[in-house]
């Protein structure tokens, strides 16, 4: 999402440009340790791109999900799960946790969500 204040290219496009440069030019021109660290940088920049693209919507769904369960944070939810306080809402808890893990994987490494 382009910021009128910061103009074009926006942060997402800048990160994409750096990632593509590392992936296409630097990776092919290096080997060993430098190539490994380039691959790590490419992966990190990909995570940043995905978080910039999906992060706000994911965060809103996450907060809504916690709120629907009656919690402000994961610590409260975890304590309630351990205490058995929400055993009667197990389906809702499983759905929330599943969505949370999916959202984290969508940003961290969406390949983990692909069928094996």
C-alpha positions in Angstrom: 0.0 0.0 0.0 1.6 3.2 -1.2 1.9 6.1 1.3 1.0 9.5 -0.1 3.5 11.0 2.3 6.4 8.8 1.2 5.3 8.4 -2.4 6.3 5.7 -4.9 8.1 3.4 -4.6 6.6 2.4 -1.2 8.4 0.4 1.4 7.1 -2.9 0.0 8.4 -2.2 -3.5 11.8 -1.1 -2.1 12.1 -4.3 -0.1 11.1 -6.3 -3.2 13.7 -4.6 -5.3 16.5 -5.3 -2.9 15.3 -8.9 -2.5 15.2 -9.4 -6.2 18.7 -7.9 -6.6 20.1 -10.3 -4.0 18.3 -13.3 -5.4 19.1 -12.7 -9.1 22.5 -11.0 -9.1 24.3 -11.5 -5.8 23.3 -15.1 -5.2 24.6 -16.2 -8.6 27.9 -14.3 -8.2 28.8 -15.8 -4.8 29.4 -19.1 -3.1 29.9 -20.6 0.3 29.3 -18.4 3.3 28.4 -15.2 1.4 25.9 -17.1 -0.7 24.4 -18.7 2.4 24.0 -15.3 4.1 22.6 -13.9 0.9 19.9 -16.6 0.9 19.1 -15.8 4.6 18.8 -12.1 3.6 16.5 -13.0 0.7 14.3 -15.0 3.0 14.2 -12.2 5.6 13.3 -9.6 3.0 10.5 -12.0 1.7 9.1 -12.1 5.2 9.1 -8.3 5.5 7.4 -8.1 2.1 4.6 -10.4 3.2 4.2 -8.7 6.6 3.9 -5.3 4.9 1.3 -6.8 2.5 -0.8 -8.8 4.9 0.2 -7.8 8.4 -2.4 -5.2 9.1 -5.3 -7.4 8.1 -3.8 -10.4 9.9 -3.3 -8.3 13.1 -6.9 -7.1 12.9 -8.2 -10.7 12.6 -5.9 -11.8 15.4 -7.1 -9.1 17.8 -10.7 -9.8 16.8 -10.2 -13.5 17.5 -8.6 -12.9 20.9 -11.4 -10.5 21.8 -14.1 -13.0 20.7 -12.6 -15.5 23.1 -12.6 -12.8 25.8 -8.8 -12.1 26.0 -6.5 -9.2 25.4 -3.4 -11.2 24.8 -2.0 -14.7 24.3 -0.8 -14.9 27.9 -4.3 -14.6 29.2 -5.6 -17.2 26.7 -2.7 -19.6 27.6 -3.4 -19.3 31.3 -7.1 -20.0 30.7 -6.3 -23.0 28.6 -4.0 -24.4 31.3 -6.5 -23.8 34.0 -9.3 -25.5 32.0 -11.4 -22.3 32.2 -12.4 -22.4 28.5 -12.7 -26.2 27.9 -16.3 -25.6 26.9 -15.1 -23.4 24.0 -12.5 -25.8 22.6 -13.8 -25.6 19.0 -13.4 -21.8 19.1 -10.0 -22.0 20.7 -8.8 -24.5 18.1 -10.1 -22.4 15.3 -8.4 -19.3 16.7 -5.0 -21.1 17.2 -5.2 -22.7 13.7 -5.8 -19.3 12.1 -3.0 -17.7 14.2 -0.5 -20.4 13.1 -1.7 -20.1 9.5 -1.2 -16.3 9.5 2.3 -16.7 11.0 3.3 -19.2 8.4 1.9 -17.1 5.6 4.5 -14.5 6.6 7.3 -16.6 7.8 7.3 -19.3 5.2 4.2 -19.9 3.1 5.8 -23.0 1.6 5.0 -24.8 4.8 1.3 -24.4 4.0 1.6 -26.2 0.6 0.5 -29.8 0.5 3.4 -32.2 0.8 
